[in-house]
């Protein structure tokens, strides 16, 4: 679960799972957020959407890989999200 706030509102992202606590997952999240910002979205929108996309991709990958989940498995699921 991720908690995102901007001094006025609090947002909770409930996607993601314990198998995502591996090296490289944070890098994926930051690259998703950076790409959304580069497309002209606000910081808050990009952060909320990025957390959801990364977490949902991780959830989809975890269904197939379980505890053997790798960061590359998450990347492969991003287009599906």
N, C-alpha and C positions, 0 to 999 in steps of 0.2 A: 504494500500500500504506500502511495506517495501522497504527501500533503503539500500543496502549492498555495502560496498566498501572495497578495500584492498590496498589503496595508489596508485594503478595504474589504476584500473577499477572501474566503478560504475555499479551496477546491480539493476534493479527495479523488484520487485515481485508485481504483480497486483491481486493476489488472496487474499481472506479474505473479511470480511464484518463487519459492525458496531455491529452486534450481538455477535461478538467474544470478545467484551470488557467486559468480565466477569472473575471472579476469576478462576484461574486454566489454562487458555489458554496459558499463558506464560510458565507455567510448562510443558505443552504438547510440545510446540515448543522446549524447551531446551532438553527434553528427546528424541525427534526425532533427533535433531542435534547431541546429544551425542551418540546415537546409530549409526548414520552414521559415525561419527569419529571413533568409536570403530570397525567399519567394515573396517577401513583402508583408508577412503576417506580424502581428504585434508580439512582443516578448512573452506576454502572458498567454496569448492564444497558442503560440509555438511551444511553450513549455507544457501546457496542459495537453495539447494534441500529441506532442512528442512522448510524454509519459504514457499516454494511452496506447499509442502505436507500438512503442517498444514493449510495454507490458503484455499487450494482446499478442504480439508476435512471439513473445516468450511463452505465453500460455499455449499457443498452437504448437510450438516446437516441443514443449514439455509433454504434450499428449503422446507424441511419437518417441521422444528420446528419454523421458524420465530423468533420473539422476545423472545420466550421461550427457545431458544437454551441454552444448558448446556455444560460444558466442556466434560462430558461423551459422549454427542452426537457426538462431534468432534472425539473422540477416536474411536468410532464405525465405522466411515467412513474412517479411515486411510487405512485399507486393500483394500478398493475400489479404492483409489487413486493409 
